[in-house]
Amino acid sequence: MLKKNPICVAFDLLLAFVLYMACRLEFLLENWSIFQGSTTWASLAENCRGGLLFDASAIFYTNSLWLVLMLLPLRALQKPAAQTALKWLFVIVNGLCVIINLMDSVYFPFTQQRTTAFVFDEFQNEGNLLTIFGVEVIRHWYLVLLAIVLIYALFKCFRKSEGTDVQKALPFYLTQTLSLLLFVPTAICGMRGASLFNSTRPIAISNAHQYAATPLQAGLVLNTPFAILRTLNEKPMQVPVYFESQAELDSLFTPVHIPDSDRVERRKNVVILIVESFAQEFVGALNHHLDGGTYKGYTPFADSLLAQSLTWQETISNSGFSIDAMPAVLASIPRMDKPFVLTPFSLNTLNSIASELGRWGYSSAFFHGAPNGSMGFQAFARSIGFEKYYGMTEYCDDPRFGGNDDFDGTWAIWDEPFLQYYCTKMSEMREPFVTTVFTASSHHPFHLPEEYRDTFPDEGKFPLHKCIRYTDHSLRRFFESASRQPWYKNTIFVLTADHASSRITHDEYMTEVGLFRIPILFFDPSGEMPRGQLPGIAQQIDIMPTLLGYLGYDRPYIAFGIDLLRTAPEDTWAFNWDHVPQYLQGDYVLHFDGVTTKAFYDYRHDRLLKHDLSGEQRPVQQQMERRMKALIQSFMQRMSTNDLTQ
């Protein structure tokens, strides 16, 4: 018989997990018409396996007060009256979570997403909610009955502590203290949905995609208490209405891309390398003007590759954070104030370079040498259509490589061996293929593999510079290996950065524009693609439409960037929103807070942004304001209605 306090706590928590899983199965049955086309026994098992992580997070968050009170080494809390009060606390909290989950199974068909905290803002001015609620209770009487059964089972099965000998002080205090020391880190790990000791950030709503075969299945993986808790302190992203007419909005900006009638199909492989912190300042070939023409940078290989590649006069990132790079580069989605993958919009159905080329028969894979699931990359890669994911687990399972010996001790497998692994795995893929790798070595704490510490010693102002040299060397070795593969000549390579770096030494890279300057280059070994530096502005969200345009893709799709090869230089632009919304076009950059222009600079001639021209009200400023407003409204409008595919 269960009597000891720690055993009771473990049993009661297990009981909560059982109830959450029961609610998940009810959620599936209530919405069977939505899920039946994509649900198999295997997919359901994966949904439930991933769901345990989200259930753990919700259960430990909502029961944190109860858990602490149960385990505090206070004798008064072990008395019958206190234990009864704690039982009611547990039953009420978890009973409410059961009710919320069951209610959301009814609401899900209308939104096709789990309800978040934004629902409180959505319905705060509605006066007929009680009427609607009453009607739905009658229509779904069986869910009311199920809620009563589950909560009654929770009440009856709950186990109170009855065997702890509170008269013996020392055993009691030792047992309670040790239990507290055991359960607290367990609870923290449960709240995070991950290990306490690795670099993985706490799970977000978007991580549900990792365990879902389709975007809709993310609703099965999640639970509603988690979705509400994760968005509780978030402000809903409002859809601004700058233009009442849809026709006027679309005339200024539309993300719908229609294939050109004169397109030429090229079924080339696509290889996209996203390099950690590979700022433009580090690339000597892009900075001949610095230090009186003597600056050489830290990327001799990238310099040589640029001489054979296509790039643009200005190349800009859409964010300053790693978490925003995948949406921008692979799905043409810019950051709008918040990281896209941390918003409820991340559960929308998206298209990407992988999903679109998948329709054309391409195989696809995403590579990241960090522990699987790190940064939510695995989940996002799956949500946008990548068929395979190769992380640290797969690398260490491959006997041809060094396994855990190649782990940098903090983040990921060192760049050089992982890029060799990347090359090897691509040679095993069916062509044509589209792949992406996200490197990690040029990152704090700025260590190098032992064998390169004398090759790339500390130089420059920051330790990051030696890591950039190492990563550049790793890229050289990758291209050397790739050039010997049969698929090399029929491949387009894209090299860019996730973001720029805060370790900068020249003033022009410390401005609101300079902080987003990164290299973006397209390299075609066959020589068929144009080479050189073209006039105009390129940004990360342009990579997907530019590739699809060059390949001659034949279907309409949604992308918030442009096809750089089919856009006049004066019509190219860039946008980012980390600190203040910023829009670049031609020679100018506009800072706009959503209502008014805050600053306006001629950034091409005023590299340090010293002279604010906003007071002059130039016609180009007004034109840029309208285009920026159209971009923001179109983005928010489509995200809020999940209108992101064609």
Phi and psi in degrees as a GROMACS rama.xvg file:
@    title "Ramachandran Plot"
@    xaxis  label "Phi"
@    yaxis  label "Psi"
@TYPE xy
-72.5812  123.737  LEU-2
-135.896  -42.1321  LYS-3
-66.8827  140.964  LYS-4
-56.8911  -51.5266  ASN-5
-58.8781  -36.9783  PRO-6
-68.2377  -39.2978  ILE-7
-61.6273  -44.4048  CYS-8
-59.6076  -47.4538  VAL-9
-62.6891  -42.3127  ALA-10
-63.5372  -44.2824  PHE-11
-65.9707  -38.2622  ASP-12
-64.5436  -40.1446  LEU-13
-61.5092  -37.1695  LEU-14
-60.9026  -40.7872  LEU-15
-62.9868  -41.5001  ALA-16
-60.1301  -40.9495  PHE-17
-61.9672  -42.7807  VAL-18
-65.271  -41.1905  LEU-19
-61.9835  -40.4086  TYR-20
-68.4265  -37.0452  MET-21
-61.1931  -40.9991  ALA-22
-64.8796  -34.4251  CYS-23
-65.7115  -42.8265  ARG-24
-66.8933  -37.9095  LEU-25
-63.157  -40.4556  GLU-26
-57.7172  -43.1277  PHE-27
-64.0513  -47.7197  LEU-28
-66.6398  -40.2402  LEU-29
-62.992  -31.0198  GLU-30
-114.79  32.2134  ASN-31
-58.8252  -34.0004  TRP-32
-63.7156  -26.7329  SER-33
-82.6217  -39.2355  ILE-34
-94.506  -14.1642  PHE-35
-61.6068  -31.6293  GLN-36
-71.5877  -21.3847  GLY-37
-117.775  -3.74876  SER-38
-95.8811  126.18  THR-39
-124.096  171.002  THR-40
-59.8617  -38.9564  TRP-41
-66.7121  -43.8749  ALA-42
-68.0444  -36.616  SER-43
-65.573  -39.8271  LEU-44
-61.7108  -39.7204  ALA-45
-68.6208  -40.0892  GLU-46
-58.75  -45.3254  ASN-47
-69.7588  -37.6479  CYS-48
-61.2209  -48.1232  ARG-49
-67.9151  -34.5452  GLY-50
-60.3144  -28.8071  GLY-51
-59.6931  -35.6159  LEU-52
-64.7014  -43.3906  LEU-53
-73.5577  -34.2177  PHE-54
-63.7985  -42.9175  ASP-55
-59.7907  -42.8972  ALA-56
-61.2367  -48.1701  SER-57
-65.4495  -42.4838  ALA-58
-64.8296  -44.7255  ILE-59
-72.3703  -33.2322  PHE-60
-65.7967  -51.5733  TYR-61
-71.657  -24.3306  THR-62
-105.38  15.3931  ASN-63
-62.5271  -41.8845  SER-64
-64.0529  -47.1978  LEU-65
-59.6739  -42.1969  TRP-66
-62.8372  -45.1557  LEU-67
-64.3272  -44.632  VAL-68
-65.4448  -34.7138  LEU-69
-67.0475  -30.8762  MET-70
-107.158  -6.35967  LEU-71
-61.5356  136.511  LEU-72
-77.9753  62.257  PRO-73
-120.476  121.703  LEU-74
-61.9976  -34.2617  ARG-75
-59.9413  -29.9126  ALA-76
-76.0252  -7.3386  LEU-77
-98.0126  -3.84828  GLN-78
-71.7569  153.067  LYS-79
-52.5291  -43.7034  PRO-80
-63.5313  -41.9657  ALA-81
-66.1869  -41.3445  ALA-82
-64.5547  -36.4638  GLN-83
-65.0449  -42.7241  THR-84
-62.1934  -40.7152  ALA-85
-67.1177  -33.6581  LEU-86
-62.4162  -45.7084  LYS-87
-65.5336  -37.0443  TRP-88
-59.1169  -46.2931  LEU-89
-64.0947  -45.7711  PHE-90
-65.5385  -42.894  VAL-91
-65.2906  -47.9062  ILE-92
-61.2911  -50.1579  VAL-93
-75.5808  -27.737  ASN-94
-64.3326  -41.471  GLY-95
-62.3529  -39.4454  LEU-96
-64.7747  -38.2573  CYS-97
-61.7308  -45.8819  VAL-98
-62.0377  -43.3402  ILE-99
-61.6272  -43.7978  ILE-100
-62.4806  -43.4011  ASN-101
-67.0004  -40.5611  LEU-102
-61.7385  -40.3733  MET-103
-68.9232  -23.9036  ASP-104
-64.9889  -25.1082  SER-105
-81.8115  -36.5227  VAL-106
-78.7932  -24.5947  TYR-107
-54.6422  -41.9463  PHE-108
-58.6179  -24.875  PRO-109
-79.9416  -31.6541  PHE-110
-110.917  -24.0333  THR-111
57.5903  28.7314  GLN-112
-146.008  155.036  GLN-113
-63.9524  145.396  ARG-114
-70.0443  137.735  THR-115
-112.958  -179.562  THR-116
-65.3736  -16.1226  ALA-117
-66.6699  -16.1925  PHE-118
-62.0502  -29.2153  VAL-119
-67.2857  -35.2607  PHE-120
-73.9672  -35.9247  ASP-121
-63.9275  -37.5702  GLU-122
-110.404  14.7087  PHE-123
-66.5798  -24.8339  GLN-124
-104.396  10.0802  ASN-125
-86.2835  131.589  GLU-126
-100.185  -3.06855  GLY-127
-109.497  19.8947  ASN-128
-65.6876  -38.3741  LEU-129
-64.2034  -37.37  LEU-130
-65.5137  -46.3138  THR-131
-62.0109  -43.5854  ILE-132
-62.5329  -42.6466  PHE-133
-63.1591  -40.9969  GLY-134
-62.67  -43.6919  VAL-135
-69.0446  -32.9531  GLU-136
-62.8212  -41.9458  VAL-137
-67.4611  -43.7647  ILE-138
-65.3268  -33.1477  ARG-139
-114.504  49.9418  HIS-140
-58.4647  -30.239  TRP-141
-67.7288  -28.506  TYR-142
-73.3215  -33.7129  LEU-143
-62.6689  -43.9419  VAL-144
-62.9104  -43.3436  LEU-145
-62.0313  -41.6036  LEU-146
-60.088  -42.3627  ALA-147
-63.2119  -42.943  ILE-148
-63.2984  -46.4445  VAL-149
-65.9941  -41.8421  LEU-150
-70.0521  -36.763  ILE-151
-63.7  -42.4848  TYR-152
-61.7171  -38.4372  ALA-153
-61.8672  -43.1504  LEU-154
-65.4208  -45.2517  PHE-155
-71.9602  -35.2482  LYS-156
-86.9611  -13.2752  CYS-157
-58.8647  138.762  PHE-158
-114.059  121.853  ARG-159
-92.1575  154.274  LYS-160
-72.6162  126.47  SER-161
-129.327  -12.705  GLU-162
-108.598  0.696528  GLY-163
-74.5018  123.057  THR-164
-82.6627  91.3735  ASP-165
-73.3879  -9.89938  VAL-166
-75.8669  -25.2761  GLN-167
-95.4221  100.679  LYS-168
-62.1612  -50.3659  ALA-169
-61.5431  -50.8316  LEU-170
-59.0812  -38.5742  PRO-171
-62.7738  -51.3225  PHE-172
-64.3509  -38.5169  TYR-173
-64.5627  -46.2673  LEU-174
-62.2924  -47.7605  THR-175
-65.3218  -43.4657  GLN-176
-65.0598  -45.1617  THR-177
-64.4196  -38.7506  LEU-178
-64.4789  -41.1507  SER-179
-63.3843  -43.1845  LEU-180
-64.4363  -28.5987  LEU-181
-80.52  -44.6002  LEU-182
-76.5378  -32.1152  PHE-183
-61.6895  -53.2264  VAL-184
-63.6662  -31.8161  PRO-185
-63.4127  -41.7065  THR-186
-66.124  -40.697  ALA-187
-62.947  -44.1713  ILE-188
-61.7038  -40.4252  CYS-189
-63.9179  -41.8322  GLY-190
-62.3633  -39.5727  MET-191
-74.946  -23.0522  ARG-192
70.7507  23.4239  GLY-193
-161.345  176.106  ALA-194
-66.9304  146.489  SER-195
-73.6077  -19.617  LEU-196
-113.659  6.67903  PHE-197
-109.022  -178.319  ASN-198
-86.2231  0.983507  SER-199
-68.3383  131.244  THR-200
-76.1276  160.93  ARG-201
-55.5094  146.61  PRO-202
-64.9321  146.167  ILE-203
-118.66  175.476  ALA-204
-55.2877  -39.8447  ILE-205
-64.7782  -22.1298  SER-206
-64.5534  -15.867  ASN-207
-61.5416  -26.4195  ALA-208
-62.4684  -23.6683  HIS-209
-63.0924  -24.4615  GLN-210
-114.895  14.3069  TYR-211
-120.581  132.49  ALA-212
-75.867  -25.9812  ALA-213
-134.427  159.229  THR-214
-56.55  -35.7312  PRO-215
-63.565  -35.1694  LEU-216
-64.8615  -16.1522  GLN-217
-58.7561  -28.5943  ALA-218
-64.4688  -32.2063  GLY-219
-73.0071  -37.092  LEU-220
-68.622  -41.1338  VAL-221
-77.0716  168.846  LEU-222
-128.566  154.706  ASN-223
-69.209  -39.8006  THR-224
-56.3891  -40.4438  PRO-225
-62.5958  -46.9786  PHE-226
-60.369  -37.8882  ALA-227
-70.9733  -46.6557  ILE-228
-60.7421  -41.1908  LEU-229
-68.2006  -19.252  ARG-230
-115.95  10.8226  THR-231
-61.5155  -38.8942  LEU-232
-98.8247  7.41234  ASN-233
-88.4846  142.327  GLU-234
-90.0646  134.374  LYS-235
-62.5298  143.053  PRO-236
-81.6308  109.311  MET-237
-76.3893  147.593  GLN-238
-88.7669  108.358  VAL-239
-72.8749  148.744  PRO-240
-117.297  86.4514  VAL-241
-84.1098  -28.7321  TYR-242
-129.779  118.58  PHE-243
-72.1768  -33.1548  GLU-244
-87.2267  126.25  SER-245
-65.0453  -34.4353  GLN-246
-64.2534  -41.6331  ALA-247
-66.4462  -41.4384  GLU-248
-59.9276  -48.3869  LEU-249
-67.1321  -27.2556  ASP-250
-71.0215  -26.52  SER-251
-89.9372  -37.5157  LEU-252
-159.542  132.792  PHE-253
-141.443  137.49  THR-254
-87.937  2.10282  PRO-255
-78.7856  122.88  VAL-256
-107.539  122.866  HIS-257
-106.996  129.395  ILE-258
-59.4562  141.44  PRO-259
-75.0754  148.441  ASP-260
-68.8206  -24.4938  SER-261
-96.4134  18.4641  ASP-262
-62.776  151.221  ARG-263
-120.581  121.832  VAL-264
-75.4014  130.979  GLU-265
-132.71  106.036  ARG-266
-86.1951  64.2934  ARG-267
-90.8809  151.687  LYS-268
-67.3779  153.71  ASN-269
-125.888  125.175  VAL-270
-125.485  117.132  VAL-271
-113.846  121.504  ILE-272
-108.475  114.857  LEU-273
-102.42  112.675  ILE-274
-104.843  125.07  VAL-275
-57.4414  125.415  GLU-276
55.2921  30.0983  SER-277
-85.7676  69.9218  PHE-278
-67.8  154.208  ALA-279
-61.7881  -31.6488  GLN-280
-59.9596  -28.524  GLU-281
-78.3741  -15.0914  PHE-282
-92.2509  106.794  VAL-283
-57.9516  -37.8922  GLY-284
-66.572  -16.1647  ALA-285
-101.588  8.82444  LEU-286
-140.714  41.7627  ASN-287
-61.1032  -21.3866  HIS-288
-82.8864  -13.0482  HIS-289
-77.4119  150.289  LEU-290
53.6148  42.0326  ASP-291
65.044  27.3818  GLY-292
85.5837  6.91227  GLY-293
-101.508  -5.24481  THR-294
-70.1196  130.573  TYR-295
-110.475  -17.6389  LYS-296
73.2315  -163.289  GLY-297
-130.19  17.5786  TYR-298
-132.497  65.9798  THR-299
-58.7195  -35.384  PRO-300
-70.5802  -46.047  PHE-301
-58.9471  -35.0078  ALA-302
-59.9402  -45.3259  ASP-303
-68.9249  -34.4199  SER-304
-69.5437  -35.9893  LEU-305
-59.8688  -34.1585  LEU-306
-64.5567  -18.6209  ALA-307
-113.492  11.3083  GLN-308
-120.754  173.467  SER-309
-104.156  130.263  LEU-310
-145.834  -174.658  THR-311
-130.297  164.952  TRP-312
-59.3053  -41.2674  GLN-313
-124.943  129.004  GLU-314
-129.021  122.934  THR-315
-129.215  141.233  ILE-316
-87.7194  156.377  SER-317
-92.7126  1.09357  ASN-318
-164.138  169.842  SER-319
-107.77  17.6335  GLY-320
-130.463  142.79  PHE-321
-58.5635  -36.9614  SER-322
-64.6052  -19.1348  ILE-323
-92.9061  -8.32511  ASP-324
-69.4548  -45.5583  ALA-325
-60.4116  -49.0718  MET-326
-57.6808  -40.0739  PRO-327
-70.4812  -52.7132  ALA-328
-71.9536  -41.3532  VAL-329
-97.9224  -24.2066  LEU-330
-125.3  6.21373  ALA-331
55.329  44.5825  SER-332
-117.876  113.892  ILE-333
-78.9926  159.37  PRO-334
-73.4798  133.864  ARG-335
-118.422  82.6847  MET-336
75.0041  -47.2817  ASP-337
-115.815  152.499  LYS-338
-58.5947  129.405  PRO-339
-55.6074  -41.8791  PHE-340
-71.4927  -10.2297  VAL-341
-100.839  5.78279  LEU-342
-103.989  159.119  THR-343
-60.163  -20.6231  PRO-344
-62.058  -20.2524  PHE-345
-65.7202  -14.1399  SER-346
-87.6555  -1.17187  LEU-347
-66.1792  160.895  ASN-348
-83.3933  119.032  THR-349
-115.029  157.642  LEU-350
-109.516  162.223  ASN-351
-155.514  177.057  SER-352
-61.3825  -33.3009  ILE-353
-74.8411  -45.831  ALA-354
-67.6955  -39.4593  SER-355
-68.8853  -46.8338  GLU-356
-69.8021  -24.3424  LEU-357
-60.8636  -33.5934  GLY-358
-66.2359  -20.9675  ARG-359
-94.7626  5.11269  TRP-360
93.3293  9.35519  GLY-361
-75.3828  142.485  TYR-362
-86.5554  160.038  SER-363
-148.593  151.245  SER-364
-157.615  146.409  ALA-365
-117.989  138.679  PHE-366
-124.308  133.346  PHE-367
-153.184  120.857  HIS-368
-77.483  5.72948  GLY-369
-83.3959  169.382  ALA-370
-53.0769  136.094  PRO-371
-52.348  132.94  ASN-372
94.58  -12.4348  GLY-373
-59.0488  138.049  SER-374
63.8026  5.11826  MET-375
74.2884  11.6627  GLY-376
-66.0136  -39.3839  PHE-377
-62.6989  -42.623  GLN-378
-64.2517  -45.7615  ALA-379
-67.8681  -39.5224  PHE-380
-58.4077  -42.0143  ALA-381
-67.5561  -39.1594  ARG-382
-66.1324  -25.9812  SER-383
-103.6  13.9478  ILE-384
102.666  5.05924  GLY-385
-69.9955  129.768  PHE-386
-73.8258  -37.2337  GLU-387
-126.333  151.777  LYS-388
-130.372  130.833  TYR-389
-122.47  112.998  TYR-390
-120.397  -157.266  GLY-391
-62.0775  -35.7729  MET-392
-60.6088  -48.8622  THR-393
-67.5956  -37.8453  GLU-394
-61.1837  -47.5398  TYR-395
-69.4169  -22.2083  CYS-396
-81.5686  -10.6177  ASP-397
-90.4583  112.042  ASP-398
-67.4309  -10.6259  PRO-399
-77.1216  -9.93052  ARG-400
-123.596  178.196  PHE-401
-81.3957  -3.69447  GLY-402
60.8347  -142.17  GLY-403
-62.0848  -20.4061  ASN-404
-64.4772  -19.8159  ASP-405
-95.5846  5.68597  ASP-406
-75.7302  135.45  PHE-407
-76.9794  -3.48329  ASP-408
90.7534  -11.1558  GLY-409
-130.489  -56.489  THR-410
-110.034  -52.8716  TRP-411
-163.712  179.891  ALA-412
-65.869  139.89  ILE-413
-53.6701  148.236  TRP-414
-58.5807  -44.5891  ASP-415
-60.5657  -55.0671  GLU-416
-65.5931  -34.0936  PRO-417
-71.0957  -35.13  PHE-418
-68.0733  -31.8996  LEU-419
-67.2785  -40.22  GLN-420
-60.9018  -44.1225  TYR-421
-55.6003  -47.7056  TYR-422
-62.2906  -44.4984  CYS-423
-62.3253  -44.6943  THR-424
-67.2562  -34.1821  LYS-425
-64.2816  -33.7982  MET-426
-68.8582  -12.2382  SER-427
-98.7382  -1.92917  GLU-428
-88.9588  155.915  MET-429
-76.7833  132.795  ARG-430
-90.0794  153.531  GLU-431
-73.4112  153.67  PRO-432
-132.273  158.387  PHE-433
-127.883  126.045  VAL-434
-135.492  159.548  THR-435
-140.085  140.496  THR-436
-124.279  141.491  VAL-437
-118.178  112.817  PHE-438
-81.2553  172.48  THR-439
-143.546  -13.7714  ALA-440
-69.9098  -27.9038  SER-441
-84.0633  65.4933  SER-442
-145.995  151.988  HIS-443
-53.9135  136.511  HIS-444
-92.5587  20.74  PRO-445
60.1044  50.2411  PHE-446
-95.9926  162.815  HIS-447
-125.99  156.087  LEU-448
-58.0425  147.879  PRO-449
-52.3258  -41.3411  GLU-450
-70.4488  -9.87999  GLU-451
-112.423  6.1862  TYR-452
-70.3215  -25.963  ARG-453
-89.9389  -26.98  ASP-454
-69.9177  -41.2301  THR-455
-124.437  72.879  PHE-456
-70.8914  171.664  PRO-457
-55.7319  130.536  ASP-458
-148.741  165.651  GLU-459
67.6293  -159.968  GLY-460
-88.4097  -27.2725  LYS-461
-125.878  148.472  PHE-462
-60.3211  -24.5404  PRO-463
-57.4133  -31.1546  LEU-464
-60.7616  -37.1964  HIS-465
-68.8701  -33.0875  LYS-466
-69.6195  -35.9028  CYS-467
-63.5188  -40.9175  ILE-468
-61.5959  -42.21  ARG-469
-64.2145  -44.6344  TYR-470
-64.3468  -39.855  THR-471
-61.0815  -41.909  ASP-472
-62.0871  -40.4055  HIS-473
-64.0708  -38.0899  SER-474
-64.5764  -40.4695  LEU-475
-58.6065  -47.4026  ARG-476
-63.394  -36.7592  ARG-477
-62.8917  -48.3583  PHE-478
-67.3264  -32.102  PHE-479
-61.4164  -45.2791  GLU-480
-68.2741  -42.2596  SER-481
-62.7767  -36.5956  ALA-482
-64.3262  -15.5002  SER-483
-95.2974  2.09693  ARG-484
-93.8204  149.554  GLN-485
-66.0223  -20.1012  PRO-486
-88.3384  -6.37575  TRP-487
-59.6484  -50.4473  TYR-488
-68.2686  -18.8168  LYS-489
-104.104  37.3918  ASN-490
-132.837  141.152  THR-491
-104.626  124.05  ILE-492
-101.587  136.707  PHE-493
-119.349  126.431  VAL-494
-118.035  124.034  LEU-495
-150.152  -177.641  THR-496
-113.182  158.836  ALA-497
-71.5142  -37.0257  ASP-498
-167.137  173.437  HIS-499
-78.9036  -163.737  ALA-500
-128.081  151.713  SER-501
-84.2177  -10.8316  SER-502
-88.7145  79.3831  ARG-503
-121.079  154.312  ILE-504
-122.428  -12.836  THR-505
-112.358  138.254  HIS-506
-57.8049  -36.1281  ASP-507
-68.3028  -16.7538  GLU-508
-94.2864  6.52168  TYR-509
-104.311  4.39524  MET-510
-88.9133  173.713  THR-511
-63.2761  -24.8008  GLU-512
-86.8959  -46.0611  VAL-513
-59.9309  -32.2703  GLY-514
-66.5941  -10.401  LEU-515
-117.33  10.2052  PHE-516
-80.9409  122.901  ARG-517
-137.327  161.044  ILE-518
-77.4697  142.123  PRO-519
-136.436  113.476  ILE-520
-137.016  145.735  LEU-521
-112.723  126.47  PHE-522
-123.368  121.22  PHE-523
-116.968  104.204  ASP-524
-58.9656  -24.4622  PRO-525
-73.5414  -17.0184  SER-526
82.4811  3.40036  GLY-527
-73.4098  -33.533  GLU-528
-78.6817  145.236  MET-529
-56.3943  154.849  PRO-530
-126.387  162.648  ARG-531
107.594  -177.537  GLY-532
-102.934  117.179  GLN-533
-91.5762  152.511  LEU-534
-69.1073  153.707  PRO-535
116.078  -174.294  GLY-536
-120.214  132.799  ILE-537
-120.511  146.056  ALA-538
-137.022  168.526  GLN-539
-59.0473  -39.1986  GLN-540
-70.8271  -7.3308  ILE-541
-84.6533  -13.0176  ASP-542
-64.039  -48.2011  ILE-543
-61.0172  -54.8222  MET-544
-64.7655  -31.154  PRO-545
-66.9754  -42.5525  THR-546
-64.8455  -47.1846  LEU-547
-63.4635  -37.0969  LEU-548
-65.7109  -44.374  GLY-549
-67.0052  -35.9778  TYR-550
-74.4225  -11.5971  LEU-551
78.0761  34.6703  GLY-552
-59.263  140.58  TYR-553
-108.056  12.6289  ASP-554
-122.431  148.336  ARG-555
-66.7361  151.076  PRO-556
-156.663  168.652  TYR-557
-103.517  128.699  ILE-558
-153.782  135.173  ALA-559
-85.1866  -6.41783  PHE-560
-94.7267  -169.654  GLY-561
-125.901  162.12  ILE-562
-83.2384  105.503  ASP-563
-64.0397  -28.1709  LEU-564
-80.7743  -10.1147  LEU-565
-122.681  21.6677  ARG-566
-125.346  132.141  THR-567
-62.9767  143.525  ALA-568
-51.6479  -38.1731  PRO-569
-70.7969  -14.9793  GLU-570
-100.351  0.689861  ASP-571
-77.6053  155.988  THR-572
-159.247  172.498  TRP-573
-146.63  151.815  ALA-574
-141.332  140.667  PHE-575
-152.602  156.388  ASN-576
-144.83  82.3206  TRP-577
-104.92  -54.5353  ASP-578
-102.655  -52.2212  HIS-579
-140.198  141.674  VAL-580
-55.984  130.95  PRO-581
-133.73  132.147  GLN-582
-131.324  125.547  TYR-583
-111.858  136.836  LEU-584
-157.504  136.582  GLN-585
59.6742  -126.902  GLY-586
-92.1096  -1.36002  ASP-587
-117.756  156.377  TYR-588
-130.145  134.963  VAL-589
-114.054  131.517  LEU-590
-107.66  121.182  HIS-591
-135.552  127.284  PHE-592
-92.8415  11.0903  ASP-593
101.116  -18.0309  GLY-594
-125.007  -49.5943  VAL-595
-132.932  159.675  THR-596
-76.3387  129.372  THR-597
-95.0735  -29.7531  LYS-598
-163.659  157.598  ALA-599
-150.826  120.424  PHE-600
-128.482  150.788  TYR-601
-90.4588  83.4047  ASP-602
-69.8299  -21.8926  TYR-603
-69.2116  -36.2309  ARG-604
-104.885  -16.0896  HIS-605
-118.902  73.4183  ASP-606
-61.9467  -25.3736  ARG-607
-96.8253  4.00268  LEU-608
53.6576  55.6127  LEU-609
-92.7475  -24.9834  LYS-610
-117.228  101.46  HIS-611
-75.9138  121.382  ASP-612
-102.097  7.90062  LEU-613
-62.2594  -29.5453  SER-614
-68.7533  -16.3363  GLY-615
-81.2197  -16.3406  GLU-616
49.9758  54.1426  GLN-617
-67.5562  148.878  ARG-618
-55.8241  -35.852  PRO-619
-65.1322  -31.9429  VAL-620
-64.7411  -45.0681  GLN-621
-65.0126  -38.8261  GLN-622
-63.7614  -42.4575  GLN-623
-67.0969  -36.6001  MET-624
-58.6039  -44.9143  GLU-625
-65.6843  -41.2404  ARG-626
-70.4463  -36.2921  ARG-627
-67.9506  -41.4456  MET-628
-61.0164  -40.6606  LYS-629
-65.6387  -40.1158  ALA-630
-61.446  -48.5001  LEU-631
-64.6374  -45.1648  ILE-632
-65.002  -43.6432  GLN-633
-62.4034  -43.5769  SER-634
-60.6466  -53.1835  PHE-635
-64.1193  -38.1221  MET-636
-63.8889  -46.2972  GLN-637
-71.5579  -36.7944  ARG-638
-65.4953  -41.4093  MET-639
-70.0786  -23.8722  SER-640
-106.369  4.53608  THR-641
55.3416  42.5772  ASN-642
-105.114  74.1215  ASP-643
-126.739  8.94124  LEU-644
-134.031  159.186  THR-645
